[in-house]
Amino acid sequence: MTAAVSGQTPDKSRALSSALWPWLLLLPAFLSLASVSFYPIVNGVYLSFTNRSLITQDNDFIGIANYVQLLADPPFWNAWWHTIWFTLISTLLETFIGLAMALILCETFAGRGMVRAAMLVPWAMPTVVTSKMFGWLFDGQHGIINFILLHTGLIDQNVNWYGSPDTALTTIILADVWKTTPFMALLLLTGLQTVPKSLIEAARIDGAGAWTIFWHVRLPLLMPTLLIAGLFRALDAFRVFDLVYVLTGGGPADSTETLSTLSYKVLFSTLQFGYGSAVSTAMFITEGLIAIGFCVFLVRQIRRTT
């Protein structure tokens, strides 16, 4: 009996060490992420329950008072709705345009490699450079967009794109779509290339057209990739800061204010670390809800296809 037990012990030890070894290898990465991500998140949540301010030097625990103020704060809800609208519209446009680009680039044609490389140029450009470029393009006095629209008769006077609350946010969305659509196209192109060619050829032999093949063959198999790409893009769009900050700074009349620019102003302009942390925490919670929604759809889609 003892021999049997002693004979099993080394096997169990080896199995245990084999199971623990990958986690030990990942431990340095986990510790690094915890130091630069987990601690700031926890500290930010804690600060949101205080009235910490560098101006008044207050640093008292006040419970949920900041969140009560947040719920009744019109600037917060104004920024929240702008952020949701920006995320929704930009993600939808980038997904549809990116899918169209991916379908084209998935086909074989002369110069396809060069076109794929050129497609990534907008995405590779720093966001500040893109912001400055679109600031010049849509300049209210000397922008080339006004020049083209005036000479084609579409407008009869210059439009102040970034100075009008009616057009400022739309123009920022256009800048974001131009820059980030290649990222979506790249992800969706990768997903399209995983679709077995035998299925497409079989559908063509059966007489299916291009639309039928896309709708009944490619799209169902692409749906998990589509949802993951949409998740990545939505979470990134929700954190938009640099485009807004460089182009409008949240104006005019707070018509382009987002949660990122609002939290930045509260934290670093008014130095209200407690209330600013509450704004950032509310932003983090909203992003979490968006991620959960995408994950629910993704799990359902995976279960449906398996």
C-alpha positions as CSV (number, residue, x, y, z in Angstrom):
1,M,0.0,0.0,0.0
2,T,2.8,2.4,0.9
3,A,4.6,1.6,-2.3
4,A,1.5,2.3,-4.3
5,V,1.1,5.6,-2.6
6,S,4.7,6.5,-3.0
7,G,4.5,5.4,-6.6
8,Q,1.6,7.9,-7.2
9,T,3.1,10.8,-5.4
10,P,5.8,11.7,-8.0
11,D,3.2,11.6,-10.7
12,K,0.9,13.9,-8.8
13,S,3.8,16.2,-8.1
14,R,4.8,16.3,-11.7
15,A,1.2,17.0,-12.7
16,L,0.9,19.8,-10.1
17,S,4.1,21.4,-11.2
18,S,3.1,21.1,-14.9
19,A,-0.2,22.9,-14.1
20,L,1.6,25.6,-12.0
21,W,4.5,26.2,-14.4
22,P,2.5,28.3,-17.0
23,W,1.1,30.5,-14.2
24,L,4.6,31.0,-12.7
25,L,5.8,32.2,-16.2
26,L,2.8,34.6,-16.4
27,L,3.4,35.9,-12.9
28,P,5.8,38.7,-13.9
29,A,3.3,40.0,-16.5
30,F,0.5,39.8,-14.0
31,L,2.5,41.8,-11.4
32,S,3.5,44.4,-14.0
33,L,-0.1,44.8,-15.1
34,A,-1.3,45.0,-11.5
35,S,1.2,47.7,-10.7
36,V,0.3,49.9,-13.7
37,S,-3.4,49.1,-14.1
38,F,-5.0,47.4,-11.0
39,Y,-3.6,49.8,-8.4
40,P,-4.6,53.0,-10.3
41,I,-8.1,51.7,-10.8
42,V,-8.6,50.8,-7.1
43,N,-7.1,54.1,-6.0
44,G,-9.3,56.0,-8.5
45,V,-12.4,54.3,-7.1
46,Y,-11.3,55.1,-3.6
47,L,-10.7,58.8,-4.4
48,S,-14.3,58.9,-5.9
49,F,-15.6,58.4,-2.4
50,T,-13.6,61.4,-1.0
51,N,-13.7,65.2,-1.5
52,R,-9.9,65.3,-2.3
53,S,-9.0,68.6,-3.7
54,L,-5.6,70.3,-4.2
55,I,-7.1,73.7,-3.9
56,T,-9.0,73.4,-0.6
57,Q,-6.7,70.6,0.7
58,D,-9.7,68.6,1.7
59,N,-9.3,64.8,1.8
60,D,-12.3,63.4,3.7
61,F,-14.3,60.3,3.1
62,I,-17.8,61.4,2.0
63,G,-19.4,58.1,0.8
64,I,-21.5,58.4,-2.4
65,A,-21.9,62.2,-2.3
66,N,-19.8,62.6,-5.5
67,Y,-22.1,60.1,-7.3
68,V,-25.2,61.8,-6.0
69,Q,-23.8,65.1,-7.4
70,L,-22.9,63.3,-10.6
71,L,-26.4,62.1,-11.2
72,A,-27.8,65.6,-10.9
73,D,-24.9,67.2,-12.9
74,P,-26.1,68.4,-16.4
75,P,-22.5,68.7,-17.8
76,F,-21.9,65.1,-16.9
77,W,-24.9,63.9,-18.7
78,N,-24.2,66.1,-21.6
79,A,-20.7,64.6,-21.9
80,W,-22.1,61.1,-21.4
81,W,-24.6,61.4,-24.2
82,H,-21.9,62.9,-26.5
83,T,-19.6,60.0,-25.7
84,I,-22.3,57.4,-26.3
85,W,-23.3,59.0,-29.6
86,F,-19.7,59.3,-30.8
87,T,-19.1,55.6,-29.9
88,L,-22.3,54.4,-31.6
89,I,-22.0,56.3,-34.9
90,S,-18.2,55.9,-35.3
91,T,-18.3,52.2,-34.5
92,L,-21.2,51.5,-36.9
93,L,-19.6,53.5,-39.8
94,E,-16.2,52.0,-39.3
95,T,-17.6,48.5,-39.1
96,F,-19.6,48.8,-42.3
97,I,-17.0,50.7,-44.3
98,G,-14.3,48.4,-42.9
99,L,-16.3,45.3,-43.9
100,A,-16.7,46.6,-47.4
101,M,-12.9,47.3,-47.7
102,A,-12.1,43.9,-46.3
103,L,-14.4,42.2,-48.9
104,I,-12.6,44.1,-51.7
105,L,-9.1,43.4,-50.3
106,C,-10.0,39.7,-49.9
107,E,-10.3,39.4,-53.7
108,T,-7.4,38.8,-56.0
109,F,-6.4,41.8,-58.2
110,A,-3.2,43.4,-59.4
111,G,-1.5,45.6,-56.8
112,R,-3.5,44.1,-53.9
113,G,-0.4,44.1,-51.6
114,M,0.3,47.7,-52.3
115,V,-3.3,48.7,-51.7
116,R,-3.3,46.8,-48.4
117,A,-0.2,48.6,-47.2
118,A,-1.6,52.0,-48.3
119,M,-4.8,51.3,-46.4
120,L,-2.9,51.3,-43.1
121,V,-1.4,54.7,-43.5
122,P,-4.3,56.6,-41.8
123,W,-4.3,54.2,-38.9
124,A,-0.5,54.5,-38.5
125,M,-0.6,58.3,-38.3
126,P,-0.5,59.8,-34.8
127,T,-3.9,61.0,-33.8
128,V,-2.6,64.5,-33.1
129,V,-1.4,64.7,-36.7
130,T,-4.8,63.5,-38.0
131,S,-6.5,66.1,-35.8
132,K,-4.3,68.9,-37.2
133,M,-4.9,67.7,-40.7
134,F,-8.7,67.7,-40.3
135,G,-8.5,71.0,-38.6
136,W,-7.0,72.5,-41.7
137,L,-9.3,70.6,-44.1
138,F,-12.4,71.8,-42.3
139,D,-11.1,75.3,-41.4
140,G,-14.0,77.8,-41.5
141,Q,-12.2,80.4,-43.5
142,H,-9.5,78.7,-45.6
143,G,-10.3,75.0,-45.5
144,I,-10.3,73.0,-48.7
145,I,-13.7,71.4,-47.8
146,N,-15.4,74.8,-47.9
147,F,-13.5,75.6,-51.1
148,I,-14.7,72.5,-52.9
149,L,-18.3,72.8,-51.6
150,L,-18.4,76.5,-52.6
151,H,-17.1,75.8,-56.1
152,T,-19.5,72.9,-56.7
153,G,-22.5,75.0,-55.5
154,L,-23.4,72.8,-52.6
155,I,-23.0,75.7,-50.2
156,D,-23.3,79.5,-50.7
157,Q,-21.0,80.6,-47.9
158,N,-18.3,79.2,-45.7
159,V,-19.3,76.8,-43.0
160,N,-17.7,77.1,-39.6
161,W,-17.4,73.3,-39.1
162,Y,-15.8,73.4,-35.6
163,G,-17.3,76.6,-34.4
164,S,-20.9,75.5,-34.8
165,P,-22.6,73.1,-32.3
166,D,-24.6,71.6,-35.2
167,T,-21.5,70.4,-37.1
168,A,-18.6,70.1,-34.7
169,L,-19.3,66.6,-33.3
170,T,-20.1,65.3,-36.8
171,T,-16.8,66.6,-38.2
172,I,-14.9,64.9,-35.3
173,I,-16.7,61.6,-36.1
174,L,-15.6,61.9,-39.7
175,A,-12.0,62.4,-38.6
176,D,-12.2,59.3,-36.4
177,V,-13.8,57.2,-39.2
178,W,-11.1,58.2,-41.6
179,K,-8.3,57.3,-39.2
180,T,-9.7,54.1,-37.6
181,T,-11.6,52.4,-40.4
182,P,-8.4,50.7,-41.7
183,F,-8.0,49.0,-38.3
184,M,-11.5,47.5,-38.6
185,A,-10.8,46.5,-42.2
186,L,-7.6,44.7,-41.1
187,L,-9.4,42.7,-38.4
188,L,-12.3,41.8,-40.6
189,L,-9.9,40.9,-43.5
190,T,-8.2,38.5,-41.1
191,G,-11.5,36.9,-40.3
192,L,-12.5,36.6,-43.9
193,Q,-9.3,34.8,-44.8
194,T,-10.2,32.1,-42.2
195,V,-13.4,31.2,-44.1
196,P,-12.8,27.9,-45.9
197,K,-12.6,28.4,-49.7
198,S,-14.2,25.1,-50.2
199,L,-17.5,26.4,-48.8
200,I,-17.4,29.4,-51.1
201,E,-16.6,27.2,-54.1
202,A,-19.4,24.8,-53.2
203,A,-21.8,27.6,-53.0
204,R,-20.8,28.9,-56.4
205,I,-21.2,25.5,-57.9
206,D,-24.7,25.4,-56.5
207,G,-25.4,28.7,-58.3
208,A,-25.2,31.1,-55.4
209,G,-24.4,34.7,-56.3
210,A,-22.0,37.0,-54.5
211,W,-24.7,38.4,-52.2
212,T,-26.0,35.0,-51.3
213,I,-22.5,33.7,-50.6
214,F,-21.8,36.7,-48.3
215,W,-25.1,36.6,-46.4
216,H,-25.3,32.8,-45.9
217,V,-21.6,31.7,-46.0
218,R,-19.2,34.4,-45.1
219,L,-21.2,36.5,-42.7
220,P,-22.2,33.7,-40.3
221,L,-18.6,32.5,-40.1
222,L,-17.4,36.1,-39.8
223,M,-19.8,37.1,-37.0
224,P,-17.5,36.2,-34.0
225,T,-14.7,38.2,-35.6
226,L,-17.1,41.0,-36.3
227,L,-18.3,41.2,-32.7
228,I,-14.7,41.1,-31.3
229,A,-13.6,43.9,-33.7
230,G,-16.7,45.9,-32.7
231,L,-15.9,45.4,-29.1
232,F,-12.3,46.6,-29.5
233,R,-13.4,49.6,-31.5
234,A,-16.3,50.6,-29.2
235,L,-14.2,50.5,-26.1
236,D,-11.5,52.5,-27.8
237,A,-14.0,55.1,-29.2
238,F,-15.6,55.5,-25.8
239,R,-12.3,56.7,-24.5
240,V,-11.8,59.4,-27.2
241,F,-9.8,62.3,-26.0
242,D,-7.1,63.5,-28.3
243,L,-9.3,64.2,-31.3
244,V,-11.7,66.2,-29.3
245,Y,-9.0,68.0,-27.2
246,V,-7.0,69.1,-30.3
247,L,-9.9,70.0,-32.6
248,T,-12.4,71.7,-30.3
249,G,-11.4,71.2,-26.6
250,G,-14.9,70.2,-25.9
251,G,-16.5,73.3,-27.4
252,P,-18.2,75.2,-28.8
253,A,-20.7,75.5,-25.9
254,D,-19.7,72.0,-24.7
255,S,-21.3,70.5,-27.9
256,T,-18.3,68.1,-28.2
257,E,-17.6,67.5,-24.6
258,T,-16.9,63.8,-23.8
259,L,-16.3,62.0,-20.6
260,S,-12.6,61.9,-21.2
261,T,-12.3,65.7,-21.7
262,L,-14.7,66.4,-18.8
263,S,-12.7,64.2,-16.4
264,Y,-9.5,65.8,-17.6
265,K,-10.9,69.3,-16.9
266,V,-12.3,68.4,-13.5
267,L,-9.1,66.7,-12.5
268,F,-6.4,69.0,-13.8
269,S,-8.2,72.3,-14.3
270,T,-10.2,72.5,-11.1
271,L,-8.0,70.0,-9.2
272,Q,-11.1,68.2,-7.8
273,F,-9.6,64.8,-7.5
274,G,-12.6,63.3,-5.7
275,Y,-15.3,64.4,-8.1
276,G,-13.0,63.9,-11.2
277,S,-12.4,60.3,-10.0
278,A,-16.1,59.8,-9.8
279,V,-16.5,60.9,-13.4
280,S,-13.7,58.5,-14.4
281,T,-15.3,55.7,-12.4
282,A,-18.7,56.3,-14.1
283,M,-16.9,56.1,-17.4
284,F,-15.2,52.9,-16.4
285,I,-18.6,51.3,-15.4
286,T,-20.2,52.3,-18.7
287,E,-17.3,50.7,-20.6
288,G,-17.8,47.6,-18.5
289,L,-21.4,47.5,-19.5
290,I,-20.6,47.9,-23.1
291,A,-18.0,45.0,-22.9
292,I,-20.6,42.8,-21.1
293,G,-23.1,43.5,-23.9
294,F,-20.7,42.6,-26.6
295,C,-19.6,39.4,-24.7
296,V,-23.2,38.2,-24.3
297,F,-23.8,38.5,-28.1
298,L,-20.4,36.9,-28.8
299,V,-21.1,33.9,-26.5
300,R,-24.6,33.4,-28.1
301,Q,-23.1,33.6,-31.6
302,I,-20.4,31.1,-30.8
303,R,-23.0,28.7,-29.3
304,R,-25.1,29.1,-32.4
305,T,-22.3,28.2,-34.7
306,T,-21.0,25.3,-32.8
